């Protein structure tokens, strides 16, 4: 980023914690990749599940990156960056930190003669949330408006703001991924002194309640886009053209052969001894079928006395509602509705 903002530019005349309706979250589990060059957009258009070429500066894209067999190696949020002077086109890509290096390495295998550079970005990611009532205060504090519809993006002197999906439990809450670099240090410190600082796990729990999956190192090469509901949350384009795994993804879509989907669940503290960090990839069992697992955990986050999970499972198992983690005698998993339908509406 080339823009800078002085500490005085932040409209922060309030004492620390004066805007408790807005929260700030550090998100070290997320990294940002920089994909730049004359062929950057054309290259990435042929690699991921969504239509990146069809997005503009005001629109981010959720996308998946698949193997040739259609299994996800990553989920990511991508945003076009402003072009400064004669700089080439560039994209910033939000991705889980534990898979960033492997994804960069794999993407570079397919660059060939394309004019593309794929590197780690100096941008860091934070989360910001507020209520509808707190929005005007937050915008006044920042000195600019914020996007309020999921996947909208805005580029401001304070950084890049991407509107995130809302959680099922808090539909009136507004959330943003906030991308900053060293030039925004004073702004970030000002917000830290003004907003309520909340745990990282609380943000991840909101992603889970929003039905937004993040592929991690533990879950690479396990799921196709449809079983993680990417086709239901604007993460797949079926008209954009070819990408690795496109034939498998399209076949599942047009033949209607998806028999498993991602669902939302919780594990009560008294039943769960495992930390949330080790749960992704763990098997899910149906107590009525002891012979084999019926699904896997995708993401997990513990807030206070509850562990929130996204898990992939068969429709039959979810309907039976007798799910356990790791074994048929493992912690019981309670199911909850996602904020979007996962089955065809009758």
N, C-alpha and C positions, 0 to 999 in steps of 0.2 A: 504494500500500500504506500502511496506517496503523500496522502493527506496527513496533517498533524493537527493536534488540538491541545491547546494549553490548559493548565489546570483552571485558569480563570474562565475558560470557555464553557465549562460545565456549570449549568445554572444551579449551583448547590449552595444555597444560603441556609439550608435547614440543618439542624443539629443531627448527630449520628442516630440512625434508627428512626428518623422522622417520617419515613414512608413505609410503615410496616406492612401495608397491603401489597407491596412489591418485594420480591425475593430474588436473591442472586445465588447461583450454584456454580461451583467450580466443577469442570467436567474433564478431568485428566484422562479418562478412558477413551476419549475421542481425540483423533488426530485429524489434521487437514493435509491433503495432498494438493500439489499444484501441477496442473496439466496445461502446458502452454506451447505455443508455436503456431505457425501458419496453418498446419493441418490438425490442430488440437481437437476442434469440434468434429471434423469429419472422422478422425480416428476414434474418438470415444463413442461417437454415434454407432459405430460398428462393433462395439464391445459390450454395451450394457443394454438392459431390458427396456429402458424408457427413451423417449424422444428428446434428446438433449439439444439437437439442432433447432427444434421447434420452440425452445424456451428463449426468453429475453432476459435483460438485466433485472426485471421485476418479478421473475418467476424462478423458483428453485425446482429441482426434480428429485423425487425419490426414485432409486433405481437399484437393480440387482446386477451382479456380475457372476456369470455362470461358467461351468465347465461345458465341454462339448456335449456332455450327457444331460445338460439342463439343470445341474445341481449347483446351488448357490455357494460361491466362494466369498461373497461379500454382499452386504446391503450398504447403501451410501446415499447421502444427500448432496446434490451437485448444484452449483450456482455459477453463472457467468460473472466474470469480474470486469469492471470498466477498463477500457483500453485507453492508456495514457500515451499521448504523442504517437510515436511510430511503433510502440510495443505490439507484439503479436497477440492474438486472442488468448485468453486464459480462463481456466475453470478452477474453482476451489471445490474440493471434495471432502465432505465429512465422512469419516470412516472409523471403525473401532481401532484403537491404537495397537492391539495385539495382533491384528492381521495386516496392518498397513504395509509393513516391509514385504511380506509375501505377495501382496496384491501389486505393489510397484514392480517387483521382480517379474511377475507373470505378465503384466501389461507390456513391459519393455520387450518381452520376447516377440511381440507382434507388431512392434513399431516399424520394422523393416526400413524402408527408405523415407517414411513419412517424416515431415518436419515437426517433431513433437518432443518435448522435454517433460519427463515425469519425475517429480522430486517431492520431498517433504517440504511443507510450507512453514514459514515463520509464524503463521497465524495460530492462535490458540482459541479454544472454544469454551464459552461459559453459557450457562442457562439463565434466563430472566423470566419471571412470571409475575402477573398481577391480575387483579380483578377488573371488570368493566368499570367499576367506580374509581379504581386507582389509575386507569389508563391516562387520563388527562394530566394527573399529577406527574406521572412518569415521563410523559412526553414534554411537559413543561420543564422538568428537571434536565432532560437531555437537550432540549432546544430544537426538536424536530419530531415529526409524526412517525409512527411505527406501523408496519403492516399488521392487519388483524385477521386476515383469512389464511388458513393453512397453506403453506408452500409459497406464499408471496415473499419477496425479498426486497430489501431497500439498502442502498449504499449511502451511508452518511459519514460525516467527519468523525463520528464516534465509533465507526466500524461497520461491519455488515450485519444486518438483522434479518433473520429468516424465521417466519412464523411457523411454529411447530403445531402438530395436531393436538387437539384438546383431549383430555382424559375423560373416560366415561363417568367417573365419580365427581368431576368438577367441570361440567360443560361450560360454565360461565368464565372459567379461568383462561387467560391469554398467556401464551408461552412463546419464547423466542430462543433460537440459538444465536449467540452473539459472538462474532468472529473479530478478534482484535490482534494487533501486533504491538511491538515495543513503543510505537508512536502514540498508542492509546493508554499508556500506563497511568497517566494522571486522571483520565476519565474513569478507568477501572477502580483506582484507589478511591476516587470520589464516591462512586456508587457503593463500594464496600463500606464506606463510612455512613452511608445514608439508608441503604436497603437492608432488609433482614437477610442475614447469611444462613442458608439452609444446607443440609447435608447432600452430598452427591447422590446418595441412594434415593432421596426423595424425588429428584428429577427422573432417575431411571424408573422409579415406580410409576411416575406419571406417563412416561413413554409406554410402559407395559399396559397401563389402564387405557391408553389411547389405541392400543393394538398395533403399535409400531415396533417391528422386530429389528434387532441388530444381530447380524451374523458375527460370531466370535471365533477365536481359534478352536474352541471346543466343538463348534457346530458347523464348521466348513464342510462342504461336500455331503451334507446330510439331507437337505431339503430342496425341493423345486420352488419356484416363485409362488405358485398357487397355494401350496400347503402352508406358506407363511403369509398368505392373504395379500401379497403384493399387487395382484390384479384387482383387488377390491379397494385399495387405498392409493390409487394413481401411481403405482410403481411399475406398471408394464404397459407398453404400447403394442397393440397387435397390428399396427399399420406402418410402423417405422422402417421395416426392412430387417435384414439379417444381422445376427450377433451370435456368439457361441451359445449353443443350446436352444436356439430359436425354434427349431423344428419340433423338439420335444415339448417346449412350453406351449407352442401354438396347437399341437395335437391334443394336449390335455384340455386346452380351452375349447376348441371347436367340437371335440367329441364328448365333452361333458363328463370326462372320466375321473374327475377329482373326487375321491372318496374320503379324504382327510383334510382337515383345515386346522388353522391355529385358533386357540381359545384362550380365555383369561381364567386364571385360577388363583387361589390363595391357600397358604399353609399357615395354620395357627402356630404361635411360638411354642406352645406346650407340646406340640407334636414334632417339631422340626429341630434337629440338633446340628444339621449341616449348614455352614455359612453359604450365603447366596452365591458367592463367587464360584463355588464348585458344582452348583446345580445345573448350569447349561450343559446339554448333552445327556443328562441323566434320563434313564428310561421311566416311562409311565406305565403302570399296570392297572388292569381292571380286575377287581377282586373276584368277579365271577369267572374269569378266565386266567387260570394260574400258569398256563403253559408258555405264554410269550407276552412280551410288552406290546402295548397298543399305541405307543407314541413316545415323544421325547420332549424334554424341556428346552425351550429356546432361549429365554432370558429370565433372570430372577433378580429381585431387589428386596431387601428387608428394611422396613420402616417401623420403628417401635416394636410392636408385638406381632406383626404380620409380615410374611414373605409373599410378595406378589410375583406371579409367574405368567409368562406366555408359554404355552405348550402346544405342540402339534399332536393330534390324535385322530382316530377314526370317528366319524359321526356317531356310530353305534356306541362306542365307549363313552363319548361325552353324554349321549342321551341316557345311558345306563346310570351315570352319575355315582359311580363307586370306585373312584380313581385313587391310586396311591403312588407315591414316589419311590423308585428304586426297587421295590418288591411288593408283593401283595400284602405284606405285613408292614410296609413302610408308612410314612406320614400320610394321612388322608389329604386329598386335594379337593377343595371346594370350587365349583365352577361359578362364573359370573358372566353376565352379558357384555359383549364388546360394544363400542359405540357405533358399530356398523353391522349390517346383516352379513352372515357368512353362508347362507343358503338361499337358493332362488325363492323369491317371494311368490306365494300362491295367489 
